[in-house]
């Protein structure tokens, strides 16, 4: 094992410093809300701010709805394609990866152009704007959700499983509930966590659709306050860390199912 | 197809072709909701931006909007976006590869799993919180800025600014090189030990092995990953906007300003700007897909 040299450690050390310094700086800054001593005052202020609670709850709700609608749309579709239309897989993949060429700001530009004027003026009401927001997030999350579900179904050969269950006399509820779903748990969970990570801190689309999400709230704090945004950045980092740990945890037993980077922000 | 020319066959076996055709059309219906979703919320937005880019204010067809892309503010935005994306893609590729090399075949193998999980987090830690973290680090009163001042180096006095090209690039690097690590570690680990053994048996040194075998095999992966990093930076908006408050002129920032209040005073030009962005992203993603396929010839995943 003479290959490589001390340089390996040098590069890793540079990476670790690059990774740690901004976090240390932000954390140190977040503790300085009270003059002359370190305290958790900024965290107390932020966590008791009703605006924080409202935007955070709203973001979680939107994230959950996005996940539910995405699963309802994507899981049956991918299942159907694997079962009946395997020839259409390239087409489906092409459609599922379309969001990669539409950065969030371009996507929201197009959505506003269509859905803010008659006959489809969705942006006139809060509830219909929320629907538009969820649809946009389903779009952003589509490549990751699709890839998770598709990889999961390919890994367990869903077609053979279905046929085996059918030939043993299982009905559709049994097939879905006791054969398909347990085998897809890993894929569905990893898709779910990634979607959550995308939606929870999203800024661009939320701010252009003027919905009270967590991302725009944090951005307004950055403009107006000093220590509170530092505390919230640390909290956001912790949330990202927890989500990624969850993804790793559910995918560790399924090699190749891990895909951890989401798109541009 | 054959029913008109061969009516006798249909009368002999009437049921079969009909059943087959109906089964086929029913199967199609299963993906209709998915396609409708894509049509309404992905394809239609892109299509209407495209149509808008080809119309003037009165709705007449024109190419004027694309000619207007030569305005200084637009050219400038594209140049800045391309520069930041290319610089951070190149920097992220080099740094990411060196670190990935260090933890896979180099000496720092013990750091492998730690580095990979940090990369997973860091490549997803973007947007507003990342911008703030860099303000707290390299902003005017940031930790590193203040520290460097106490040892006699006033970086802002030397002309550095976090809200400039360099500052933005340093910030983007925070998610760029971890993304590179995530992509390239599996590729390096896909290099088979037999290849090295075969090379060594034929008298190759470590340098020969990398120069003639490992590097050429990894090249499509490296180029593909670099293009993905490029697209990742090119499409970013939230990080840059939160960092600079919109004072830096990037394509995504300019599109955002156009949505907020028609800063170009020309809706058509805004649409052309967005279409230009879609075209560049499409080229990048297509190139990435092709390189990905090329890299799978040797590194089957």
Boltz contact constraints between the chains, C-beta under 6 A:
constraints:
  - contact:
      token1: [A, 3]
      token2: [B, 105]
      max_distance: 6.0
  - contact:
      token1: [A, 4]
      token2: [B, 106]
      max_distance: 6.0
  - contact:
      token1: [A, 4]
      token2: [B, 107]
      max_distance: 6.0
  - contact:
      token1: [A, 8]
      token2: [B, 102]
      max_distance: 6.0
  - contact:
      token1: [A, 8]
      token2: [B, 106]
      max_distance: 6.0
  - contact:
      token1: [A, 8]
      token2: [B, 107]
      max_distance: 6.0
  - contact:
      token1: [A, 8]
      token2: [B, 108]
      max_distance: 6.0
  - contact:
      token1: [A, 9]
      token2: [B, 108]
      max_distance: 6.0
  - contact:
      token1: [A, 11]
      token2: [B, 98]
      max_distance: 6.0
  - contact:
      token1: [A, 11]
      token2: [B, 99]
      max_distance: 6.0
  - contact:
      token1: [A, 11]
      token2: [B, 102]
      max_distance: 6.0
  - contact:
      token1: [A, 12]
      token2: [B, 99]
      max_distance: 6.0
  - contact:
      token1: [A, 12]
      token2: [B, 102]
      max_distance: 6.0
  - contact:
      token1: [A, 12]
      token2: [B, 108]
      max_distance: 6.0
  - contact:
      token1: [A, 12]
      token2: [B, 111]
      max_distance: 6.0
  - contact:
      token1: [A, 15]
      token2: [B, 99]
      max_distance: 6.0
  - contact:
      token1: [A, 19]
      token2: [B, 118]
      max_distance: 6.0
  - contact:
      token1: [A, 19]
      token2: [B, 122]
      max_distance: 6.0
  - contact:
      token1: [A, 21]
      token2: [B, 137]
      max_distance: 6.0
  - contact:
      token1: [A, 22]
      token2: [B, 133]
      max_distance: 6.0
  - contact:
      token1: [A, 22]
      token2: [B, 134]
      max_distance: 6.0
  - contact:
      token1: [A, 22]
      token2: [B, 137]
      max_distance: 6.0
  - contact:
      token1: [A, 25]
      token2: [B, 136]
      max_distance: 6.0
  - contact:
      token1: [A, 25]
      token2: [B, 137]
      max_distance: 6.0
  - contact:
      token1: [A, 25]
      token2: [B, 143]
      max_distance: 6.0
  - contact:
      token1: [A, 26]
      token2: [B, 133]
      max_distance: 6.0
  - contact:
      token1: [A, 26]
      token2: [B, 136]
      max_distance: 6.0
  - contact:
      token1: [A, 28]
      token2: [B, 143]
      max_distance: 6.0
  - contact:
      token1: [A, 29]
      token2: [B, 136]
      max_distance: 6.0
  - contact:
      token1: [A, 73]
      token2: [B, 37]
      max_distance: 6.0
  - contact:
      token1: [A, 77]
      token2: [B, 31]
      max_distance: 6.0
  - contact:
      token1: [A, 77]
      token2: [B, 34]
      max_distance: 6.0
  - contact:
      token1: [A, 80]
      token2: [B, 30]
      max_distance: 6.0
  - contact:
      token1: [A, 84]
      token2: [B, 27]
      max_distance: 6.0
  - contact:
      token1: [A, 85]
      token2: [B, 27]
      max_distance: 6.0
  - contact:
      token1: [A, 95]
      token2: [B, 38]
      max_distance: 6.0
  - contact:
      token1: [A, 98]
      token2: [B, 42]
      max_distance: 6.0
  - contact:
      token1: [A, 100]
      token2: [B, 285]
      max_distance: 6.0
  - contact:
      token1: [A, 101]
      token2: [B, 278]
      max_distance: 6.0
  - contact:
      token1: [A, 101]
      token2: [B, 281]
      max_distance: 6.0
  - contact:
      token1: [A, 101]
      token2: [B, 282]
      max_distance: 6.0
  - contact:
      token1: [A, 101]
      token2: [B, 285]
      max_distance: 6.0
  - contact:
      token1: [A, 103]
      token2: [B, 235]
      max_distance: 6.0
  - contact:
      token1: [A, 105]
      token2: [B, 237]
      max_distance: 6.0
  - contact:
      token1: [A, 105]
      token2: [B, 252]
      max_distance: 6.0
  - contact:
      token1: [A, 105]
      token2: [B, 255]
      max_distance: 6.0
  - contact:
      token1: [A, 105]
      token2: [B, 256]
      max_distance: 6.0
  - contact:
      token1: [A, 106]
      token2: [B, 274]
      max_distance: 6.0
  - contact:
      token1: [A, 106]
      token2: [B, 277]
      max_distance: 6.0
  - contact:
      token1: [A, 107]
      token2: [B, 45]
      max_distance: 6.0
  - contact:
      token1: [A, 109]
      token2: [B, 255]
      max_distance: 6.0
  - contact:
      token1: [A, 109]
      token2: [B, 259]
      max_distance: 6.0
  - contact:
      token1: [A, 109]
      token2: [B, 274]
      max_distance: 6.0
  - contact:
      token1: [A, 110]
      token2: [B, 45]
      max_distance: 6.0
  - contact:
      token1: [A, 110]
      token2: [B, 46]
      max_distance: 6.0
  - contact:
      token1: [A, 110]
      token2: [B, 48]
      max_distance: 6.0
  - contact:
      token1: [A, 110]
      token2: [B, 49]
      max_distance: 6.0
  - contact:
      token1: [A, 111]
      token2: [B, 45]
      max_distance: 6.0
  - contact:
      token1: [A, 113]
      token2: [B, 48]
      max_distance: 6.0
  - contact:
      token1: [A, 114]
      token2: [B, 44]
      max_distance: 6.0
  - contact:
      token1: [A, 114]
      token2: [B, 48]
      max_distance: 6.0
  - contact:
      token1: [A, 135]
      token2: [B, 41]
      max_distance: 6.0
  - contact:
      token1: [A, 139]
      token2: [B, 41]
      max_distance: 6.0
  - contact:
      token1: [A, 139]
      token2: [B, 42]
      max_distance: 6.0
  - contact:
      token1: [A, 197]
      token2: [B, 124]
      max_distance: 6.0
  - contact:
      token1: [A, 201]
      token2: [B, 127]
      max_distance: 6.0
  - contact:
      token1: [A, 203]
      token2: [B, 127]
      max_distance: 6.0
  - contact:
      token1: [A, 203]
      token2: [B, 128]
      max_distance: 6.0
  - contact:
      token1: [A, 203]
      token2: [B, 238]
      max_distance: 6.0
  - contact:
      token1: [A, 204]
      token2: [B, 237]
      max_distance: 6.0
  - contact:
      token1: [A, 204]
      token2: [B, 238]
      max_distance: 6.0
  - contact:
      token1: [A, 208]
      token2: [B, 259]
      max_distance: 6.0
  - contact:
      token1: [A, 215]
      token2: [B, 128]
      max_distance: 6.0
  - contact:
      token1: [A, 218]
      token2: [B, 128]
      max_distance: 6.0
  - contact:
      token1: [A, 219]
      token2: [B, 128]
      max_distance: 6.0
  - contact:
      token1: [A, 219]
      token2: [B, 242]
      max_distance: 6.0
  - contact:
      token1: [A, 222]
      token2: [B, 132]
      max_distance: 6.0
  - contact:
      token1: [A, 222]
      token2: [B, 242]
      max_distance: 6.0
  - contact:
      token1: [A, 229]
      token2: [B, 132]
      max_distance: 6.0
  - contact:
      token1: [A, 230]
      token2: [B, 136]
      max_distance: 6.0
  - contact:
      token1: [A, 233]
      token2: [B, 129]
      max_distance: 6.0
  - contact:
      token1: [A, 233]
      token2: [B, 132]
      max_distance: 6.0
  - contact:
      token1: [A, 233]
      token2: [B, 133]
      max_distance: 6.0
  - contact:
      token1: [A, 236]
      token2: [B, 129]
      max_distance: 6.0
  - contact:
      token1: [A, 237]
      token2: [B, 125]
      max_distance: 6.0
  - contact:
      token1: [A, 240]
      token2: [B, 121]
      max_distance: 6.0
  - contact:
      token1: [A, 240]
      token2: [B, 124]
      max_distance: 6.0
  - contact:
      token1: [A, 240]
      token2: [B, 125]
      max_distance: 6.0
  - contact:
      token1: [A, 241]
      token2: [B, 121]
      max_distance: 6.0
  - contact:
      token1: [A, 244]
      token2: [B, 120]
      max_distance: 6.0
  - contact:
      token1: [A, 244]
      token2: [B, 121]
      max_distance: 6.0
  - contact:
      token1: [A, 260]
      token2: [B, 120]
      max_distance: 6.0
  - contact:
      token1: [A, 261]
      token2: [B, 123]
      max_distance: 6.0
  - contact:
      token1: [A, 261]
      token2: [B, 179]
      max_distance: 6.0
  - contact:
      token1: [A, 261]
      token2: [B, 182]
      max_distance: 6.0
  - contact:
      token1: [A, 262]
      token2: [B, 124]
      max_distance: 6.0
  - contact:
      token1: [A, 264]
      token2: [B, 232]
      max_distance: 6.0
  - contact:
      token1: [A, 264]
      token2: [B, 235]
      max_distance: 6.0
  - contact:
      token1: [A, 264]
      token2: [B, 236]
      max_distance: 6.0
  - contact:
      token1: [A, 265]
      token2: [B, 126]
      max_distance: 6.0
  - contact:
      token1: [A, 265]
      token2: [B, 127]
      max_distance: 6.0
  - contact:
      token1: [A, 265]
      token2: [B, 236]
      max_distance: 6.0
  - contact:
      token1: [A, 265]
      token2: [B, 238]
      max_distance: 6.0
  - contact:
      token1: [A, 265]
      token2: [B, 239]
      max_distance: 6.0
